[in-house]
């Protein structure tokens, strides 16, 4: 069974700079918001290889790079696209309403 997606305001769209991750915490979950290629993505902010913040890394070609070891993750799927990471990180649904960026971090129950 899955819970109903509950969207919460994460940031203002105007606060997001192109290709510059913004770390937010939603219900105790660290999330990196990324505005790139005309879209906004929300990805779990902790690298699956090393316990470091992805929001401190670089964004290019719809991927975010972990600054520590260079692992890259697809912002659309969370799948690693560069070693040493082999496990994906969660991605979260995003909605834009006016200048509000809404994200759902509701987990399946």
Residue pairs with C-beta under 8 A, 6 or more apart in sequence:
1 108
1 109
2 108
2 109
3 106
3 107
3 108
3 109
4 106
5 93
5 104
5 106
6 104
6 106
7 93
7 95
7 102
7 103
7 104
8 26
8 27
8 102
8 103
8 104
8 105
9 100
9 101
9 102
10 24
10 26
10 31
10 33
10 42
10 101
10 102
10 103
11 22
11 24
11 33
11 101
12 99
12 100
12 101
13 35
13 40
13 96
13 98
13 99
13 100
13 101
14 99
15 22
16 22
16 33
16 34
16 35
16 40
16 101
17 35
18 35
18 36
19 34
19 35
19 36
19 58
19 59
19 60
20 34
20 35
20 59
21 32
21 33
21 34
21 54
21 55
21 56
21 57
21 59
21 64
22 32
22 33
22 34
22 55
23 30
23 31
23 32
23 33
23 45
23 53
23 55
24 30
24 31
24 32
24 33
25 31
26 103
26 105
27 105
29 44
29 105
30 44
30 45
30 46
30 53
31 42
31 43
31 44
31 45
31 92
31 103
31 105
32 42
32 43
32 44
32 45
32 53
32 54
32 55
32 64
33 40
33 41
33 42
33 94
33 101
33 103
34 40
34 41
34 42
34 43
34 59
34 64
34 75
36 59
36 62
36 75
37 62
40 94
40 96
40 101
41 62
41 75
41 76
41 91
41 94
42 91
42 92
42 93
42 94
42 103
42 105
43 54
43 64
43 73
43 75
43 78
43 89
43 90
43 91
43 92
44 54
44 78
44 89
44 90
44 91
44 92
45 53
45 54
45 55
46 52
46 53
46 54
46 89
47 53
47 54
47 66
47 68
47 69
47 71
47 73
47 85
47 89
48 71
48 80
48 85
48 86
48 87
48 88
48 89
49 66
49 69
49 71
49 80
49 84
49 85
49 86
49 87
50 66
50 68
50 69
52 66
52 67
52 68
54 64
54 66
54 73
54 89
56 67
57 64
57 65
57 66
57 67
58 64
58 65
58 67
59 65
59 75
62 74
62 75
62 76
63 72
63 73
63 74
63 75
63 81
63 82
64 72
64 73
64 75
65 71
65 72
65 82
66 72
66 73
66 85
69 84
69 85
70 82
70 84
71 80
71 82
71 83
71 84
71 85
72 80
72 81
72 82
73 79
73 80
73 81
73 85
73 88
73 89
74 80
74 81
75 91
76 91
77 88
77 91
78 88
78 89
78 90
78 91
79 88
80 86
80 87
80 88
92 103
92 104
92 105
93 103
93 104
94 101
94 102
94 103
95 101
95 102
95 103
96 102
